Amino acid sequence: MKKIITALLLACLSTAAFAEVKNTKNLPGHYYLQGIREVGSELLLGKDGKFQWMTSYGGFDQFAHGSWHQEKDKVILVSSPQAENPAFRLFSDEEMRVNKPAEAGTWVAITGVPGLGPIPGIEVRFESKSGKISDAITDKNGDAIIEMPESEEWARAALRKGKSAWQWFDIPAERRQERLAAFASLDRNQARPVPFEKLPLQIEEDGLRIVDDSVPARLIYVKQ
């Protein structure tokens, strides 16, 4: 009799748990973090299995994107690593914050993510109109600087990370005149380290709770 009662209880518990998990087809959506002051955090779960995540505290912002999936009663966020060959584009006129040209005899290429930060370690190839070529790697400020005779005119620039393929850009007339151009990465992770590789979130009745024993408060993402 005891074995039968135990089996029935286990069956009931399993059925309840299954019902709770099964009722998670509406997981995709826009979530906001609750339970902590002065910290803003948002989570967007897409129906295509992709996610976007951001947290802001004071003047420090963090971003992550990647894929998500469900494992029983948890949502697992898996961040995309930094791209080995990130794509770039020229900064728009509105994004350019540098108001003065490069010093005479130098050319400057800047790499970064607008509004987020610089990208160091990008190799830049400078090519003049006459065909003269010079290479430099961006420093911690995202600047690659070379010396070039004032008689030379900047024509093109190419960028790459590591030994990936070069991405070539024609330098606009205004940028040629100022000997300074800026290039934005389409991969936001290039500007800052990925804040997490994998983040589990407990599925609860009122939202998705961060699973971390070191956090004293109950931090939960609530769907809006």
C-alpha positions, 0 to 999 in steps of 0.5 A: 500500500505504501508503495502504491501511495508513493507511486501516486504521489510521484506521478502527481508531482511529475504531472504538475511539474510537466504541466508547469513546464509545458505551459511555457510556449509563451516564453518569447517576449520582452523582459525587464529585471525586477528586485534591484535598485539602480540597475536596469536590465532587459532581456529579449527572447525571440521566437527564432531562438535568439536573444538580446540582453543588456544591463546598465549600472551607472555609466557602465553598460554590458551587452550580450546576444546569442541563442536560447533554449529550454531545458526542463524548467529552465531557460538557458542563454548561450552567448555568441562569442566575438566574431573572428572576422567582424564586419565593419562599416564607416562611421556616419557623420552623426557618429563622428565625435572627432572635430579636428583633423589628424596632425600633419604627416599622419593618417589615423584610423579609428575602430569601435562601436558607436556609443559603446567603446573602442576596439583594439587589436584590429589591423589596418592597411592604409593605401594612398592614391599613388599606391603607397601602403602602410600597416598599423594595429589599433591600440587600446583606444582603437587608434591606428596611426601611421606617418605618411608624406604630406604629398600623399593622398589617402585613397583606401583602407582595409581592416581585418582581425587576425589573419582573416580576409581584408575588408576594403573601404574607399575613403570619403573626400572629407575624411581624406582631407582630414586624414582621419576615418572611423570604422564601426564594427557590426559585432558589438561584442568586439568592444567589450568582453562577453559578460557570460557564456551561459546563463540559466534562468529558472522558469517561475510563475511570475517570470524568469529568475536568475539562478545564482546562489551568490546573489542574496536578492531574488532577481527575476525578469518579468515579461511586459 
